[in-house]
Amino acid sequence: MIFVIFLCVVRLNFSLKTICNHTFVNPPLHENIKSIKQDSKLYKLTLIHLDKKYIKKNSIEKREYQVNLANQAIQENCIVVLPTGLGKTTIALQVISEYLTKGKGVLFLAPTRVLVHQHFEFLKKNLTIEDIALITGEDTIQKRTKLWKNSVICATPEITKNDLDRQIVSPNQFGVVIFDEAHRTVGDYAYSGIAERIANSDVRILGMTATLPSEKEKATEILTRLKISAVAERTEDSSDVKPYIQETNTEWITVELPPEMKAIQTLLKLALDERYDILKKNGLQLNGQQSLSALLRFRKFVLFQNRRCAKPLFTAIRIHYALNMFEAHGVTTFLKFCERARAKKGVGVKELFEVDPNFTRAVHLAKDIQSKGIEHPKIQKLEEIFQSISGKTIIFSSYRDSVDVIFNKLTEMNLSAGILIGKAGKTGLKQKKQVEIVQKFRDGELNILIATRVGEEGLDISEVNQVIFYDNIPSSIRFIQRRGRTGRKDSGKLIVLIAKDTIDERYYWIGKRKMTASKSMGEKMTQTLQKNNSQKTGLDFFL
């Protein structure tokens, strides 16, 4: 049954914004006006809300694509693939309502504490029940044992997996388990362990993501681990989604390393080339592949079958990391990495930092230009950008040291900025502090948020005007996640900084190729599932 909030007739020159000044969970379409019909001088306006048991009245705007995807998720294990900002959590809410109606418990998983807290607040705001719990690793076992008895649980994956092993929670108490950011269900990530532990229970599984991986092997692994029967997908080109899409304009800005930095770049490359020569002389078949990922793939082979290559290989990997940080992030990030690498005293460290003429010279020059105030041309470009933009901005950078450099620069400019990083390490932010920073950003106490990967997934702040990539990333999933933090309520802007002739440019082309591949992955996986399901049914497909 649909509930009609209002039906009004207004003249053309009357402001739609004046009429519809409510705030809803779903981003607005023409200020949440569901249908607009023109009749000479008159408009007819109708707004429709969801009417489902356990969902508060008048809280959720009804969208047909969300209803259809939710209905599919109720009927079978499926993974919902939907662009960011289009309401995956609203779909989950409808599925939760269905299982609460059946008297079943609900487990809502998300990879970060900030995101789990966000889901918890969303459900508290929009469900009529009170027994909704938030569980993270910061809670004691005694407290968690009590919290697991609630009807709806929002939890982080690692503590969920551990508590399943401790048997203080059972898979049988849940009717549905929701895996938000389901693309993480690969390798040894905790999602994989949870999927394994609930495999023999009678539980519905719902995965949610903005995009599937570009690699077929990873996409297949996700579907297999979660025992997915169907891919429920909408893209930005889907007819029922198009009216809700907000445009995001992308600007690629290139900068060039100054001569002082190019000199250091050359020395690091010479040190790297020397290791490649040694590896080839010792029989390692690199076949022209001189990327970091190619070297990382050889680690196990070298350790067990070609020990002569161990020292040059691990030294080359270390140089690669140092070079990438220098090229994309600057002098301070490079020197901080060198400090940590030297302190660890791994294979070949002493030779690299004390003997190698090219590398030691590079470190010496980096310290020299740092003392002269040279950091990276991206920092100067950021200064220019913030002289011409306003509103809320999120800056993404992959490394904490780089985040600190950016933060210090913005503080010098008297801009109100905050840092959002994970909890690991001495400088990490605990859950409470992460939530506090995000709330300050939402409330307008901070206009700029500088975030590492912890801010990429699911962060829902509709007023973000622009997102800036301080570094490039060779991942279609992370690119889409970062970009999706803007263009949620109104049109947004994405700015990507690229240093010429550096890892930035290589990652740009890798990312572009993967983006193209990921766009067709949902369709490919659907065809594969349909083909397999026509041959096998039920659990037979997964055995």
C-alpha positions in Angstrom: 0.0 0.0 0.0 1.3 3.4 -0.9 1.0 6.4 1.3 0.5 9.8 -0.5 2.0 12.6 1.5 0.5 15.4 -0.4 -1.2 16.3 -3.7 -1.1 19.9 -4.5 -1.6 22.2 -7.5 0.7 25.2 -7.9 1.3 27.8 -10.5 4.3 27.7 -12.7 6.1 30.6 -11.0 5.7 29.1 -7.5 9.0 27.8 -6.1 9.2 24.0 -5.9 11.8 24.3 -3.2 9.4 26.3 -1.0 6.8 23.5 -1.2 9.1 20.6 -0.6 11.6 21.5 2.1 11.7 18.1 3.8 14.9 16.0 4.2 14.6 12.4 3.1 17.0 9.4 3.2 17.1 9.0 -0.6 18.7 11.9 -2.4 16.0 14.2 -3.9 14.7 14.1 -7.4 13.3 17.6 -8.1 13.1 18.1 -4.4 11.6 14.6 -3.8 8.7 15.3 -6.2 7.9 11.9 -7.6 6.0 13.0 -10.7 5.7 16.4 -12.5 3.0 16.8 -15.1 2.6 20.0 -17.1 -0.8 21.3 -18.0 -0.4 24.8 -19.5 0.2 26.9 -16.4 -0.1 24.1 -13.7 2.1 21.4 -12.2 0.7 18.4 -10.3 3.0 17.1 -7.6 2.9 13.7 -5.9 5.3 12.2 -3.4 5.1 8.5 -2.4 6.7 6.9 0.6 7.4 3.2 1.4 4.8 1.6 3.6 6.3 -1.5 5.1 6.1 -3.1 8.5 8.9 -2.0 10.9 9.9 1.0 8.7 8.8 4.3 10.1 6.0 6.1 8.3 7.0 8.9 5.9 10.7 8.2 6.3 11.7 6.6 3.0 10.9 7.8 -0.5 9.7 4.9 -2.6 11.8 4.2 -5.7 10.7 1.4 -8.0 14.3 0.2 -8.8 15.0 -0.1 -5.1 11.8 -2.1 -4.5 12.5 -4.4 -7.4 16.1 -5.1 -6.2 15.0 -5.6 -2.7 12.3 -8.1 -3.8 14.9 -10.1 -5.7 17.2 -10.1 -2.7 14.4 -11.5 -0.5 13.8 -14.4 -3.0 17.4 -15.6 -3.5 21.0 -15.1 -2.6 22.0 -12.2 -4.7 24.6 -9.4 -5.0 23.2 -5.9 -5.6 25.4 -3.9 -7.9 24.3 -0.3 -7.8 26.3 3.0 -8.4 27.1 5.0 -5.3 24.6 7.4 -3.9 21.5 5.5 -5.2 20.5 3.8 -2.0 21.9 0.4 -1.4 21.3 0.8 2.3 17.6 1.6 1.6 17.4 -1.7 -0.3 18.9 -3.4 2.7 16.3 -1.7 4.9 13.5 -3.2 2.9 15.1 -6.7 3.1 15.6 -6.2 6.9 11.9 -5.3 7.2 10.9 -8.5 5.4 12.9 -10.8 7.7 11.9 -9.0 10.9 8.3 -9.6 9.8 9.2 -13.3 9.6 10.6 -13.1 13.1 14.1 -13.6 11.9 17.3 -11.9 13.1 19.5 -9.7 10.9 23.2 -9.3 10.7 24.5 -6.2 8.8 28.2 -6.3 8.1 30.5 -3.4 6.9 34.3 -3.3 6.6 35.0 -0.2 8.6 33.9 1.1 12.0 32.8 4.4 10.5 30.6 2.6 8.0 29.2 0.2 10.6 28.3 3.2 12.8 26.7 5.0 9.9 24.5 1.9 9.2 23.6 1.6 12.9 22.4 5.3 13.0 20.5 4.8 9.7 18.6 1.8 11.1 17.9 3.5 14.4 16.5 6.4 12.5 14.2 4.4 10.2 13.2 1.2 12.0 10.4 1.1 14.6 12.1 -1.5 16.8 14.5 -0.6 19.6 16.8 -3.7 19.9 19.4 -2.7 17.3 23.0 -3.3 18.4 26.4 -2.0 17.2 29.3 -4.4 17.7 33.0 -3.8 17.1 36.2 -5.1 18.4 36.4 -2.3 20.9 33.5 -4.0 22.9 34.4 -6.5 25.6 33.4 -10.2 25.3 30.9 -9.8 28.1 29.3 -6.8 26.4 29.2 -8.5 23.0 27.6 -11.6 24.4 24.7 -9.5 25.5 24.6 -7.4 22.3 24.4 -10.5 20.0 21.0 -11.2 21.4 19.4 -8.2 19.7 17.1 -8.6 16.7 19.3 -6.5 14.4 23.1 -6.4 14.6 25.5 -4.0 12.8 29.0 -5.4 13.1 32.6 -5.3 11.7 33.6 -8.6 10.0 36.7 -9.5 12.0 35.0 -9.5 15.4 32.0 -11.4 13.9 34.2 -14.1 12.6 36.0 -14.4 15.9 32.7 -14.5 17.9 31.3 -17.2 15.6 34.4 -19.3 16.4 33.9 -18.5 20.1 30.3 -19.7 19.7 28.9 -16.7 21.5 26.8 -16.1 18.4 25.3 -18.7 16.1 24.5 -18.4 12.3 21.2 -20.0 13.0 19.9 -16.9 14.8 19.9 -14.9 11.6 17.4 -15.0 8.7 19.6 -12.7 6.5 23.3 -11.7 6.6 24.1 -8.5 4.6 27.7 -8.0 3.3 28.2 -4.4 2.5 31.1 -3.6 0.2 30.9 -7.3 -0.8 33.7 -6.9 -3.3 36.0 -7.5 -0.3 35.0 -11.2 -0.2 38.2 -12.4 -1.7 41.4 -14.0 -0.3 41.7 -14.3 3.5 39.6 -11.2 4.3 37.1 -11.8 7.2 34.1 -11.8 4.9 35.4 -15.0 3.3 35.7 -16.6 6.8 32.2 -15.5 7.8 30.7 -16.9 4.5 32.4 -20.2 5.3 31.0 -20.3 8.8 27.4 -19.7 7.8 27.6 -21.9 4.7 25.6 -24.8 6.3 22.9 -22.6 7.9 19.5 -21.7 6.4 20.3 -18.0 6.0 19.7 -15.6 3.1 22.8 -13.8 1.9 22.7 -10.3 0.4 25.9 -8.7 -1.0 26.1 -5.0 -1.9 28.7 -3.2 -3.9 29.0 -0.3 -6.3 30.9 -2.4 -8.8 32.3 -5.9 -9.3 36.1 -6.4 -9.8 37.4 -6.0 -13.3 39.2 -9.4 -12.9 36.9 -12.4 -13.7 38.7 -14.6 -11.2 38.0 -12.2 -8.3 34.3 -11.7 -9.4 33.8 -15.5 -9.6 35.4 -16.0 -6.1 33.0 -13.4 -4.6 30.0 -15.1 -6.1 31.2 -18.6 -5.1 32.1 -17.7 -1.5 28.8 -16.0 -0.9 26.8 -18.7 -2.8 25.2 -16.0 -5.0 22.4 -17.2 -7.3 22.0 -13.9 -9.2 23.6 -10.5 -9.9 20.9 -7.8 -9.4 22.4 -4.9 -11.2 21.6 -1.4 -12.2 24.0 1.0 -14.0 23.9 4.8 -14.5 22.4 4.0 -17.9 19.4 2.0 -16.6 16.2 3.7 -17.5 14.7 3.4 -14.0 17.9 4.8 -12.4 18.7 7.7 -14.8 16.3 10.2 -13.2 18.1 10.0 -9.9 21.7 10.3 -11.2 23.6 13.4 -10.3 26.3 14.5 -12.7 29.9 14.4 -11.6 32.3 16.4 -13.7 35.9 15.1 -13.8 39.0 17.3 -14.3 42.4 15.7 -14.8 45.2 18.1 -13.7 48.8 17.3 -14.6 51.8 18.7 -12.8 55.5 18.3 -13.6 58.3 17.4 -11.2 60.8 20.2 -10.8 64.5 19.6 -11.9 65.5 18.8 -8.3 63.0 16.1 -8.0 63.8 14.7 -11.4 67.4 14.3 -10.4 66.3 12.1 -7.4 63.9 10.2 -9.6 66.7 9.3 -12.0 69.0 8.1 -9.2 66.2 5.8 -7.8 65.6 4.4 -11.3 69.3 3.6 -11.7 69.3 1.8 -8.4 66.3 -0.2 -9.6 67.7 -1.0 -13.0 70.8 -2.4 -11.3 68.7 -4.9 -9.4 66.8 -5.9 -12.5 70.1 -6.7 -14.2 71.2 -8.9 -11.3 67.9 -10.7 -11.3 68.1 -11.5 -15.0 71.7 -12.7 -14.7 70.6 -15.1 -12.0 67.9 -16.7 -14.2 64.7 -14.8 -13.2 62.6 -14.5 -16.3 61.0 -11.1 -16.0 60.0 -10.9 -19.7 60.3 -7.1 -19.7 57.8 -6.8 -16.8 59.3 -4.1 -14.5 56.3 -3.3 -12.4 56.0 -3.7 -8.7 53.1 -6.2 -9.1 55.3 -8.4 -11.3 58.1 -8.4 -8.7 55.6 -9.3 -5.9 54.4 -12.3 -7.8 58.0 -13.7 -7.7 58.4 -13.7 -3.9 57.3 -17.2 -3.2 59.2 -18.6 -6.2 62.5 -16.9 -5.2 62.2 -18.0 -1.5 61.7 -21.7 -2.4 63.4 -22.2 -5.7 65.9 -19.5 -6.5 67.5 -18.1 -3.3 70.2 -16.3 -5.2 67.6 -13.8 -6.3 66.1 -13.2 -2.8 68.4 -10.2 -2.0 68.1 -8.3 -5.3 64.4 -9.1 -5.5 63.4 -7.8 -2.1 65.7 -4.8 -2.5 64.1 -4.0 -5.9 60.6 -4.2 -4.3 61.7 -1.8 -1.6 63.1 0.6 -4.2 59.9 0.4 -6.2 57.8 1.4 -3.1 60.2 4.3 -2.4 60.1 5.5 -6.0 56.3 5.4 -6.2 56.0 7.3 -3.0 58.5 9.9 -4.1 56.9 10.4 -7.6 53.2 10.5 -6.4 53.5 11.9 -2.9 56.7 13.9 -2.5 59.8 14.3 -0.5 58.5 13.9 3.1 56.6 10.7 2.4 59.6 9.3 0.6 61.9 10.1 3.5 59.5 8.8 6.1 59.3 5.5 4.2 63.1 5.3 4.1 63.3 5.8 7.9 60.8 2.9 8.5 62.5 0.6 6.0 65.9 1.2 7.5 64.6 0.6 11.0 63.2 -2.8 10.0 66.6 -4.1 9.0 65.3 -6.6 6.4 67.2 -8.4 3.6 69.5 -6.0 1.7 68.5 -2.9 3.8 72.0 -2.1 5.0 73.5 -2.4 1.6 70.8 -0.2 0.1 71.0 2.6 2.7 74.7 2.6 3.4 76.5 1.3 0.3 74.4 1.8 -2.9 75.7 5.0 -4.4 72.5 5.9 -6.3 70.1 5.3 -3.5 72.2 6.9 -0.8 72.7 9.9 -3.1 68.9 10.1 -3.7 68.2 10.2 0.1 70.9 12.9 0.6 69.4 15.1 -2.1 65.9 14.6 -0.8 66.9 15.8 2.6 68.6 18.8 1.0 65.6 19.9 -1.1 63.3 19.3 1.9 65.3 21.8 3.9 64.7 24.3 1.0 60.9 23.8 1.2 60.5 21.7 -1.9 57.8 19.0 -1.3 55.8 18.2 -4.5 54.2 20.3 -7.2 50.8 18.8 -6.2 51.0 20.7 -3.0 51.2 24.0 -4.9 48.4 22.9 -7.2 46.2 22.2 -4.1 46.8 25.7 -2.9 45.6 27.1 -6.3 42.6 24.8 -6.3 41.4 25.9 -2.8 41.7 29.6 -3.8 38.9 29.0 -6.3 36.5 26.4 -4.8 34.2 26.4 -1.8 32.0 24.0 0.0 32.8 20.5 1.4 35.8 18.7 -0.1 37.3 15.2 0.5 40.9 14.7 -0.5 42.0 11.1 -0.9 45.6 9.9 -0.4 46.8 6.4 0.0 49.5 7.1 2.6 49.2 8.6 6.1 52.5 10.6 5.8 51.1 12.2 2.7 47.8 13.0 4.5 49.9 14.8 7.2 51.7 16.9 4.6 48.4 17.9 3.0 46.9 18.7 6.4 49.8 20.9 7.4 49.6 22.8 4.2 45.9 23.4 4.4 46.3 24.5 8.1 48.9 27.0 7.0 46.2 28.4 4.6 43.8 28.8 7.5 41.4 26.2 6.1 39.3 24.0 8.4 40.5 20.5 7.7 40.4 17.2 9.4 42.1 13.8 9.0 40.4 10.4 8.7 42.7 7.4 8.9 42.4 3.8 10.2 43.1 2.7 13.7 46.3 0.7 13.1 49.7 1.9 14.4 50.6 4.5 17.0 49.2 7.4 15.0 45.9 5.6 14.1 42.5 6.9 15.0 40.3 4.8 17.3 36.7 4.3 16.3 35.3 7.0 18.5 37.7 9.6 17.0 36.9 8.5 13.5 33.1 8.9 14.1 33.7 12.3 15.7 35.8 13.6 12.8 33.1 12.5 10.3 30.4 14.1 12.3 32.3 17.4 12.5 32.6 17.2 8.7 28.9 16.5 8.4 28.0 19.4 10.7 30.2 21.9 8.9 32.8 22.4 11.6 35.3 21.1 9.0 35.1 21.9 5.3 37.8 19.6 4.2 38.4 15.9 5.0 41.7 14.3 4.1 41.2 10.6 4.1 43.0 7.3 3.4 41.2 4.2 2.2 39.0 4.2 5.4 37.1 7.0 3.9 36.5 5.5 0.5 33.8 3.0 1.2 30.2 4.0 1.9 30.9 7.4 3.5 27.5 9.2 3.0 27.8 12.9 3.3 25.4 14.3 0.7 26.7 17.9 0.8 30.2 17.0 -0.5 30.8 19.3 -3.5 34.1 17.9 -4.7 36.5 15.1 -4.3 40.2 15.4 -5.0 42.5 12.4 -5.8 45.9 13.4 -4.5 47.2 10.1 -6.0 46.0 7.8 -8.7 45.0 4.2 -8.0 45.1 1.2 -10.4 41.8 -0.2 -9.1 38.4 0.3 -10.7 36.6 -0.5 -7.4 38.6 2.1 -5.4 38.2 4.7 -8.2 34.5 4.3 -8.2 34.3 4.3 -4.4 36.3 7.5 -4.2 34.4 9.3 -6.9 31.1 8.2 -5.3 31.7 10.4 -2.3 30.5 13.4 -4.3 27.5 14.0 -6.6 25.1 12.5 -4.1 22.7 15.3 -3.6 23.6 17.8 -6.3 26.1 17.7 -9.2 29.7 17.1 -8.0 33.2 17.6 -9.2 36.1 15.2 -9.2 39.7 16.5 -9.6 42.5 14.0 -10.2 46.1 15.2 -9.8 48.7 13.4 -12.1 52.4 14.0 -12.0 53.8 13.6 -15.6 56.2 10.7 -16.4 55.5 9.0 -13.0 53.6 6.1 -11.5 50.5 8.4 -11.6 50.4 8.1 -15.4 50.9 4.4 -15.4 48.2 3.9 -12.8 45.9 6.1 -14.9 46.1 3.8 -17.9 45.8 0.7 -15.8 42.8 2.1 -14.0 41.1 3.1 -17.3 41.5 -0.4 -18.6 40.1 -1.9 -15.5 37.1 0.5 -15.4 36.2 -0.6 -18.9 36.5 -4.3 -17.9 34.4 -3.8 -14.7 31.5 -2.3 -16.5 30.7 -5.5 -18.3 31.5 -7.9 -15.4 28.0 -7.9 -14.0 26.6 -9.0 -17.3 29.3 -11.7 -17.7 28.7 -13.1 -14.2 24.9 -13.1 -14.9 25.5 -15.2 -18.0 27.8 -17.6 -16.2 25.3 -18.0 -13.3 22.4 -18.6 -15.8 24.5 -21.2 -17.7 25.6 -23.0 -14.5 22.1 -22.9 -13.0 20.6 -24.5 -16.1 23.0 -27.5 -15.6 23.0 -27.7 -11.8 20.5 -26.5 -9.1 20.7 -25.5 -5.5 23.9 -26.4 -3.6 25.1 -28.6 -6.4 26.4 -25.5 -8.2 28.7 -24.6 -5.4 30.0 -28.1 -4.6 
